Amino acid sequence: MFIFRKFDQKQPVTAIAALGNHEFDNGWNGLLDPLLKNVNFSILSANIKSKAPNTTNISQYVFPYKIIKVGSEKVGIIGYTTKETPVLSNPGPGLEFKDEVEELQDQANKLTTLGVNKIIALGHSGFKEDQRIAQKVKGIDVVIGGHTNTFLYTGNPPSNEVPAGNYPFMQLSDDGRKVPVVQAYA
């Protein structure tokens, strides 16, 4: 799980999480009862769809996006989860993990029509997929990712570990924008 927190002295803390593959290690019910039914913040993933009666309630707990106000700005945050989750974990047959780029584009288009002009993609699909999202999804302004724990750093690294790129990594989008990509690093 990747959690985004927005701190502003004038507003309460906003916590938003995107689901990762390991949240499904104990199946859908193993995620539903201990976590989803008990959290008091938004859980996001635009690319997880129900395909069986026992998972139709996913839309009550997992949302494609959340809109927050930052000053006078409407900021949209769209969640995504690696489409490899069925191979990496145990979500069961009732959930489908669709292509991140296609689902994020649909949600970015929707947010744009709702007057949102700052869009963050928050997910758990890995650095290569985060780069693809930044390149392909029109309207995404920043990608905050996890899963591969890719080390990004600008300047002299603090250890012997070699950075995979600068922090933030700037991805050129197909429509000519430079989109920052950052990764959770553990």
Secondary structure as a PSIPRED ss2 file (coil, helix, strand):
# PSIPRED VFORMAT (PSIPRED V4.0)

   1 M C   1.000  0.000  0.000
   2 F E   0.000  0.000  1.000
   3 I E   0.000  0.000  1.000
   4 F E   0.000  0.000  1.000
   5 R E   0.000  0.000  1.000
   6 K E   0.000  0.000  1.000
   7 F E   0.000  0.000  1.000
   8 D E   0.000  0.000  1.000
   9 Q C   1.000  0.000  0.000
  10 K C   1.000  0.000  0.000
  11 Q E   0.000  0.000  1.000
  12 P E   0.000  0.000  1.000
  13 V E   0.000  0.000  1.000
  14 T E   0.000  0.000  1.000
  15 A E   0.000  0.000  1.000
  16 I E   0.000  0.000  1.000
  17 A E   0.000  0.000  1.000
  18 A E   0.000  0.000  1.000
  19 L C   1.000  0.000  0.000
  20 G C   1.000  0.000  0.000
  21 N H   0.000  1.000  0.000
  22 H H   0.000  1.000  0.000
  23 E H   0.000  1.000  0.000
  24 F H   0.000  1.000  0.000
  25 D C   1.000  0.000  0.000
  26 N C   1.000  0.000  0.000
  27 G H   0.000  1.000  0.000
  28 W H   0.000  1.000  0.000
  29 N H   0.000  1.000  0.000
  30 G H   0.000  1.000  0.000
  31 L H   0.000  1.000  0.000
  32 L H   0.000  1.000  0.000
  33 D H   0.000  1.000  0.000
  34 P H   0.000  1.000  0.000
  35 L H   0.000  1.000  0.000
  36 L H   0.000  1.000  0.000
  37 K C   1.000  0.000  0.000
  38 N C   1.000  0.000  0.000
  39 V C   1.000  0.000  0.000
  40 N C   1.000  0.000  0.000
  41 F C   1.000  0.000  0.000
  42 S E   0.000  0.000  1.000
  43 I E   0.000  0.000  1.000
  44 L E   0.000  0.000  1.000
  45 S C   1.000  0.000  0.000
  46 A C   1.000  0.000  0.000
  47 N C   1.000  0.000  0.000
  48 I E   0.000  0.000  1.000
  49 K E   0.000  0.000  1.000
  50 S E   0.000  0.000  1.000
  51 K C   1.000  0.000  0.000
  52 A C   1.000  0.000  0.000
  53 P H   0.000  1.000  0.000
  54 N H   0.000  1.000  0.000
  55 T H   0.000  1.000  0.000
  56 T C   1.000  0.000  0.000
  57 N C   1.000  0.000  0.000
  58 I H   0.000  1.000  0.000
  59 S H   0.000  1.000  0.000
  60 Q H   0.000  1.000  0.000
  61 Y H   0.000  1.000  0.000
  62 V E   0.000  0.000  1.000
  63 F E   0.000  0.000  1.000
  64 P C   1.000  0.000  0.000
  65 Y E   0.000  0.000  1.000
  66 K E   0.000  0.000  1.000
  67 I E   0.000  0.000  1.000
  68 I E   0.000  0.000  1.000
  69 K E   0.000  0.000  1.000
  70 V E   0.000  0.000  1.000
  71 G C   1.000  0.000  0.000
  72 S C   1.000  0.000  0.000
  73 E E   0.000  0.000  1.000
  74 K E   0.000  0.000  1.000
  75 V E   0.000  0.000  1.000
  76 G E   0.000  0.000  1.000
  77 I E   0.000  0.000  1.000
  78 I E   0.000  0.000  1.000
  79 G E   0.000  0.000  1.000
  80 Y E   0.000  0.000  1.000
  81 T E   0.000  0.000  1.000
  82 T C   1.000  0.000  0.000
  83 K C   1.000  0.000  0.000
  84 E C   1.000  0.000  0.000
  85 T H   0.000  1.000  0.000
  86 P H   0.000  1.000  0.000
  87 V H   0.000  1.000  0.000
  88 L H   0.000  1.000  0.000
  89 S C   1.000  0.000  0.000
  90 N C   1.000  0.000  0.000
  91 P C   1.000  0.000  0.000
  92 G C   1.000  0.000  0.000
  93 P C   1.000  0.000  0.000
  94 G C   1.000  0.000  0.000
  95 L E   0.000  0.000  1.000
  96 E E   0.000  0.000  1.000
  97 F E   0.000  0.000  1.000
  98 K C   1.000  0.000  0.000
  99 D C   1.000  0.000  0.000
 100 E H   0.000  1.000  0.000
 101 V H   0.000  1.000  0.000
 102 E H   0.000  1.000  0.000
 103 E H   0.000  1.000  0.000
 104 L H   0.000  1.000  0.000
 105 Q H   0.000  1.000  0.000
 106 D H   0.000  1.000  0.000
 107 Q H   0.000  1.000  0.000
 108 A H   0.000  1.000  0.000
 109 N H   0.000  1.000  0.000
 110 K H   0.000  1.000  0.000
 111 L H   0.000  1.000  0.000
 112 T H   0.000  1.000  0.000
 113 T H   0.000  1.000  0.000
 114 L C   1.000  0.000  0.000
 115 G C   1.000  0.000  0.000
 116 V C   1.000  0.000  0.000
 117 N C   1.000  0.000  0.000
 118 K E   0.000  0.000  1.000
 119 I E   0.000  0.000  1.000
 120 I E   0.000  0.000  1.000
 121 A E   0.000  0.000  1.000
 122 L E   0.000  0.000  1.000
 123 G E   0.000  0.000  1.000
 124 H E   0.000  0.000  1.000
 125 S C   1.000  0.000  0.000
 126 G C   1.000  0.000  0.000
 127 F H   0.000  1.000  0.000
 128 K H   0.000  1.000  0.000
 129 E H   0.000  1.000  0.000
 130 D H   0.000  1.000  0.000
 131 Q H   0.000  1.000  0.000
 132 R H   0.000  1.000  0.000
 133 I H   0.000  1.000  0.000
 134 A H   0.000  1.000  0.000
 135 Q H   0.000  1.000  0.000
 136 K H   0.000  1.000  0.000
 137 V C   1.000  0.000  0.000
 138 K C   1.000  0.000  0.000
 139 G C   1.000  0.000  0.000
 140 I C   1.000  0.000  0.000
 141 D C   1.000  0.000  0.000
 142 V E   0.000  0.000  1.000
 143 V E   0.000  0.000  1.000
 144 I E   0.000  0.000  1.000
 145 G E   0.000  0.000  1.000
 146 G C   1.000  0.000  0.000
 147 H C   1.000  0.000  0.000
 148 T C   1.000  0.000  0.000
 149 N C   1.000  0.000  0.000
 150 T C   1.000  0.000  0.000
 151 F C   1.000  0.000  0.000
 152 L E   0.000  0.000  1.000
 153 Y C   1.000  0.000  0.000
 154 T C   1.000  0.000  0.000
 155 G C   1.000  0.000  0.000
 156 N C   1.000  0.000  0.000
 157 P C   1.000  0.000  0.000
 158 P C   1.000  0.000  0.000
 159 S C   1.000  0.000  0.000
 160 N C   1.000  0.000  0.000
 161 E C   1.000  0.000  0.000
 162 V C   1.000  0.000  0.000
 163 P C   1.000  0.000  0.000
 164 A C   1.000  0.000  0.000
 165 G E   0.000  0.000  1.000
 166 N C   1.000  0.000  0.000
 167 Y C   1.000  0.000  0.000
 168 P C   1.000  0.000  0.000
 169 F E   0.000  0.000  1.000
 170 M E   0.000  0.000  1.000
 171 Q E   0.000  0.000  1.000
 172 L E   0.000  0.000  1.000
 173 S C   1.000  0.000  0.000
 174 D C   1.000  0.000  0.000
 175 D C   1.000  0.000  0.000
 176 G C   1.000  0.000  0.000
 177 R C   1.000  0.000  0.000
 178 K E   0.000  0.000  1.000
 179 V E   0.000  0.000  1.000
 180 P E   0.000  0.000  1.000
 181 V E   0.000  0.000  1.000
 182 V E   0.000  0.000  1.000
 183 Q E   0.000  0.000  1.000
 184 A C   1.000  0.000  0.000
 185 Y C   1.000  0.000  0.000
 186 A C   1.000  0.000  0.000
